Amino acid sequence: MKIFLVLLLFVSSLQGAENGSLPVPPDKETQPPAPEKIEIKPTARDHEIRDRLEAILNATGWFDSASVQVKEGVVFLNGRTKTDEFKKWAGNLARNTQDVSAVVNKIELIQPSIWDFEPTMAGLEELWRDFIKILPKLAFAFLIFLLTWLVAKLIMKLSRKILGDRVKSALLLDVTARGIGFCVLLLGLFIIFKVMGLTTIALTIIGGTGVLGIVIGIAFRDITENLLASVFLSIHHPFRNGDLVEIAGMEGYVQRLTIRSTVLMSLTGNHIQIPNATVYKSNIRNYTINPNRQEFFSIVIGYDFDCHRI
């Protein structure tokens, strides 16, 4: 009985398939893909394109007397604008609009007046904003510079006090102390540029100090030569203040040795300044440094003088 019922159901299913009453599943390979975009209004009319573009151009406020004409999908842009970037932007806007086949950009550029100060004012306003932004950094940089200057002054005093017993020359002591103070100031400038984010400039200053010294030495050759000569004279001590010397054919008492020159007072009471480079290169005769010396001088005796009375 059960076998008869199963055969009956099998025959019924075959008859239903032949009549089309049972659904047949679709083949996945032959199924068409779903569309990516469904347009409610597949074709935009010319007046719709015109109205939309004119509304966008007027909304930006970048265009003067902006108007749009559309004929068979070809867009004609008219009006005036200040910059070429705005003109290109309007052309790109029209090209990206639906159902636009071509764009004719007739927008004209407005030539600025020679008395137009708007760019200048805009530049000044930009500079003012940048200045306001940098004010905190400037204040902090000024504080660092002040502290560095005070530390440099303190180190210069300590250098004079420590080296005072070892360096007898006042000029050499002053030059050494100032050199140490300059190194401290240079370190402070490096910290300032580092804090302000100008690391490249800071490294350039530190690395270019030697180059800067060479440039200054070439530009101020005479001054640099006299300075170096004063340092060497302070080290060698060929004379001291109050010595009677002869330098480059000029005689006088040494008054002082400066960074630039050596000051003498002649036997007639005149002040003489000799550049240190000349002093260092010249032959120096010091009449005072050795008390045991031989001198030649002439004595005039009259013919009527009796030499036996001497």
FENPE-V123266 format. One record per pair of residues at least 6 apart in sequence whose C-alpha atoms are under 8 Angstrom apart, sorted by the first residue. I is the first residue (numbers start at 1). GAP is how many residues later the second one is. D is the distance in Angstrom with one decimal. If there is no record, write none. Layout:
i: (I I)
gap: (GAP GAP)
d: (D D)
This chain:
i: (16 43 44 44 46 46 46 46 47 49 49 49 50 50 50 50 51 53 53 54 54 54 57 57 57 58 62 62 62 63 63 63 63 64 64 64 65 65 65 66 66 66 66 67 67 67 68 68 68 68 69 69 69 70 73 73 73 73 74 74 74 74 74 75 75 75 75 75 76 76 76 76 77 77 77 77 77 77 78 78 78 78 79 79 79 80 80 80 80 81 81 81 81 81 82 82 82 82 83 83 84 87 87 87 87 91 91 91 94 94 95 95 95 137 137 141 141 141 144 144 145 145 145 145 148 148 148 149 151 152 152 152 152 152 153 155 155 155 156 156 156 156 157 159 159 160 160 160 163 164 167 169 169 171 171 171 171 171 171 172 172 172 175 186 189 190 190 190 190 193 193 193 194 217 223 225 226 226 226 226 226 226 227 227 227 229 229 229 230 230 230 230 230 230 230 231 233 238 238 239 239 239 239 240 241 241 241 241 242 242 242 243 243 243 243 243 243 244 244 244 244 244 244 244 245 245 245 245 245 245 245 245 245 246 246 246 246 246 247 247 247 247 247 248 248 248 248 248 250 251 251 251 252 252 252 252 253 253 253 253 254 254 254 254 255 255 255 255 256 256 256 257 259 260 260 261 261 261 261 262 262 262 262 262 263 263 263 263 264 264 264 264 265 265 266)
gap: (6 56 54 55 24 25 26 27 23 21 48 49 18 19 20 25 17 15 41 12 13 14 6 9 33 8 19 20 24 16 17 18 19 15 16 17 13 14 15 11 12 13 14 10 11 12 7 8 9 10 6 7 8 6 26 27 28 29 26 27 28 29 30 19 25 27 28 29 27 28 29 30 14 26 27 28 29 30 27 28 29 30 27 28 29 27 28 29 30 6 26 27 28 29 27 28 29 30 26 27 25 18 20 21 22 12 13 14 6 9 6 7 8 58 59 51 54 55 44 48 40 43 44 47 36 37 40 36 33 28 29 30 32 33 28 22 25 26 21 22 24 25 20 18 21 13 14 17 10 9 6 65 66 59 60 63 86 87 88 59 62 63 56 20 13 12 13 15 16 6 8 9 8 7 37 52 33 34 35 49 50 51 32 33 49 47 48 51 27 28 29 30 31 46 47 28 47 46 48 6 15 47 50 14 12 13 14 15 11 12 13 10 11 43 44 45 46 7 8 9 10 42 43 44 6 7 8 9 39 40 41 42 43 6 38 39 40 41 32 35 36 37 38 30 31 34 35 36 16 13 15 16 12 13 14 15 11 12 13 14 8 9 10 11 7 8 9 10 6 7 8 6 17 15 16 12 13 14 15 11 12 13 14 17 8 9 10 11 7 8 9 10 6 7 6)
d: (6.3 6.8 6.9 6.1 5.4 6.5 6.8 6.3 7.0 7.2 7.7 8.0 5.5 6.1 6.0 7.9 7.9 6.9 7.1 6.9 6.1 6.0 6.7 6.7 7.4 6.8 6.2 7.5 7.0 6.6 5.6 4.8 7.7 5.8 5.0 6.1 7.8 5.0 6.6 7.6 5.8 4.3 6.9 6.3 5.2 6.2 6.9 5.7 5.0 6.2 5.8 5.0 6.7 6.2 6.3 4.8 5.2 6.9 6.2 5.7 4.8 5.8 7.5 7.1 7.0 6.3 4.8 6.0 6.1 4.8 6.1 6.9 7.8 7.6 6.2 4.9 5.4 6.1 7.0 5.0 4.7 7.6 7.2 4.8 6.3 5.3 4.7 5.7 6.2 6.8 7.0 6.4 5.2 5.7 5.5 5.0 7.4 8.0 6.4 7.6 6.9 7.8 6.4 8.0 7.9 6.8 8.0 6.2 7.2 6.7 7.7 7.0 6.4 7.8 6.3 5.4 7.7 7.7 7.0 6.8 7.9 6.3 7.2 7.4 7.0 6.1 5.6 6.5 7.7 7.8 4.7 7.5 5.7 6.5 6.7 7.9 7.5 6.6 4.9 6.5 6.8 5.7 7.6 5.6 8.0 6.4 7.3 6.2 7.0 7.1 6.1 5.6 7.4 7.8 7.4 6.7 7.3 7.0 7.4 5.9 5.8 7.3 7.9 7.9 7.6 5.2 7.7 7.8 7.5 6.1 7.1 5.5 6.5 5.9 7.0 6.1 6.8 5.3 7.1 6.5 5.1 4.9 5.3 6.1 7.6 5.5 5.4 6.1 7.4 7.1 5.6 7.1 7.6 5.8 7.8 8.0 6.9 7.7 7.9 7.7 7.8 6.8 7.5 6.8 7.6 5.0 5.4 5.9 5.4 5.0 6.2 5.4 5.5 6.9 7.1 5.4 7.1 7.2 5.6 4.4 6.5 6.0 5.4 5.6 5.7 5.8 6.3 7.1 6.9 5.4 4.3 5.7 7.5 6.6 5.9 4.9 6.5 8.0 6.5 6.6 6.4 5.1 6.6 7.7 7.3 5.9 6.8 7.5 7.8 7.8 5.9 7.2 5.3 4.9 3.9 5.7 5.3 5.1 6.4 7.6 7.5 6.2 4.6 6.6 7.8 5.4 5.4 6.7 6.2 5.5 7.5 6.4 7.8 6.1 6.1 6.0 5.3 4.2 4.7 5.6 5.2 6.3 6.0 7.6 6.8 5.6 4.6 6.5 5.6 4.9 6.3 7.9 4.5 6.0 7.0)
